[in-house]
Amino acid sequence: MDNRLFFTATQKNRDCIGDVLSRFLPKRGSILELASGSGEHGVEFQKRFPSINWQTSDPEPSHRKSISAWIDKYGLSTKMPQPINIDVEVKPWPLTPTLISELKRVVCINMIHISPWTCTKALFKESGNLLKKEQLLMLYGPFKRNGLHTSESNSLFDESLKRQNSTWGIRNLEDVNQVAMKNGFTQEAVIQMPANNLSLIFRMS
Ligand SMILES: C[S@@+](CC[C@H](N)C(=O)[O-])C[C@H]1O[C@@H](n2cnc3c(N)ncnc32)[C@H](O)[C@@H]1O
């Protein structure tokens, strides 16, 4: 049985997200990806950055099965660890001591608008506990700026998210920055991405 899931957006955004990662990833060490979804990003990034250890995770069992299936499909099972079950709100995150000591970056793509705001707070709090000084937390997704949508398509997307779940929605960049600051991060970069998305880089201070 093929457990692979196909999230169409990953085909479109993986190269440009990979280009941002190439500027901010270390040469070696472990990267923890939260909300890895289908796993298509994870295997691409493991292939593109072979000297790092890409650790995927997701709370949804079918997503973890898909990630494992993609790891097999790419022939990465001896190189890349199996996904772990992390719900950002369930703490502590179940990381091994080795992963904690080798951890250099936390990456979270397209999660904070598809989960309650409490997840954004939990993401920064636990990442802040895990990352050492100068290490980075990297987010990707759509954001509002000064409370305003940056495009008509983001505004429509926000409405459709809220119809699905009233606790979801596109977050305001300034609110995200405040949560980051409260947890010891400073903003390193805001990078405009295709299709009205942003990459946000936060440095642990
Ligand atoms: C839109 S998908 C994005 C998946 C992938 N990062 C991508 O860009 O294709 C959102 C993901 O967030 C995960 N997610 C939702 N709530 C979460 C939580 N509380 N903790 C961690 N992941 C969560 C879902 O299981 C899902 O895989």
The ligand as a MOL file (V3000), in Angstrom:
LIG
                    3D

  0  0  0     0  0            999 V3000
M  V30 BEGIN CTAB
M  V30 COUNTS 27 29 0 0 0
M  V30 BEGIN ATOM
M  V30 1 C -1.4590 22.9500 5.8810 0
M  V30 2 S -0.6190 21.6050 6.6110 0 CHG=1
M  V30 3 C 1.0560 22.0310 6.2140 0
M  V30 4 C 1.9080 20.8370 6.0380 0
M  V30 5 C 3.2960 21.1000 5.4710 0
M  V30 6 N 4.1140 21.8600 6.3930 0
M  V30 7 C 3.1890 21.8030 4.1510 0
M  V30 8 O 3.4940 23.0010 4.0710 0
M  V30 9 O 2.7470 21.1550 3.1880 0 CHG=-1
M  V30 10 C -0.7350 21.9350 8.3470 0
M  V30 11 C -0.0770 20.8740 9.1980 0
M  V30 12 O -0.1050 21.3220 10.5440 0
M  V30 13 C -0.2600 20.1890 11.3650 0
M  V30 14 N -0.7440 20.6250 12.6690 0
M  V30 15 C -1.9700 21.0770 12.9980 0
M  V30 16 N -2.0450 21.3380 14.3150 0
M  V30 17 C -0.8190 21.0640 14.8240 0
M  V30 18 C -0.2750 21.1230 16.1300 0
M  V30 19 N -1.0170 21.4920 17.1820 0
M  V30 20 N 1.0150 20.7670 16.3000 0
M  V30 21 C 1.7830 20.3850 15.2500 0
M  V30 22 N 1.2940 20.2970 13.9970 0
M  V30 23 C 0.0130 20.6300 13.7810 0
M  V30 24 C -1.2780 19.3380 10.5950 0
M  V30 25 O -1.3010 17.9830 11.0250 0
M  V30 26 C -0.7850 19.5110 9.1750 0
M  V30 27 O 0.1270 18.5070 8.8090 0
M  V30 END ATOM
M  V30 BEGIN BOND
M  V30 1 1 1 2
M  V30 2 1 2 3
M  V30 3 1 2 10
M  V30 4 1 3 4
M  V30 5 1 4 5
M  V30 6 1 5 6
M  V30 7 1 5 7
M  V30 8 2 7 8
M  V30 9 1 7 9
M  V30 10 1 10 11
M  V30 11 1 11 12
M  V30 12 1 11 26
M  V30 13 1 12 13
M  V30 14 1 13 14
M  V30 15 1 13 24
M  V30 16 1 14 15
M  V30 17 1 14 23
M  V30 18 2 15 16
M  V30 19 1 16 17
M  V30 20 1 17 18
M  V30 21 2 17 23
M  V30 22 1 18 19
M  V30 23 2 18 20
M  V30 24 1 20 21
M  V30 25 2 21 22
M  V30 26 1 22 23
M  V30 27 1 24 25
M  V30 28 1 24 26
M  V30 29 1 26 27
M  V30 END BOND
M  V30 END CTAB
M  END
